[in-house]
Amino acid sequence: MRHFNGETLLFPQCETAEALAIIEDICAVDGVHGIFIGPADLAASMGHRGNPGHPEVQAAIAGAMKTIIASGKAAGTLTSDPALAQRHLDLGCGFVAVGVDVLLFVNAARRLRGQFAGAGAAPAASGPSAA
């Protein structure tokens, strides 16, 4: 258990405007190693459901990241937008999740389906040469 306790990191996931309002207090908690900002739920809590790229949401995320980094903690978030991912890294984020498991699976399945769309089954052969 001592080994595992020494290997465990604590990263609260802050996903509401209320959490961002107290981000300095969260950063000050002993044992917190970093904070993950959840953009989709944050957007919903700010009145921008389904739009985590909204400028108000992105400004809130950038401000939170600056506070987190200034506290000496690791800051991170999630986005499937490559430009936003780079922006977060440029702000100093220590980790940015750039894919969502379900979307990665769905997109791979769509690509696979696209490879075979319209291919259909070959017509059945008949006669002695079919063997």
Secondary structure by P-SEA (a helix, b strand, c coil): caaaaaabbbbbbbccaaaaaaaaaaaacccccbbbbbaaaaaaaaccccccccaaaaaaaaaaaaaaaaaccccccccccaaaaaaaaaacccccccccaaaaaaaaaaaaaaacccccccccccccccc
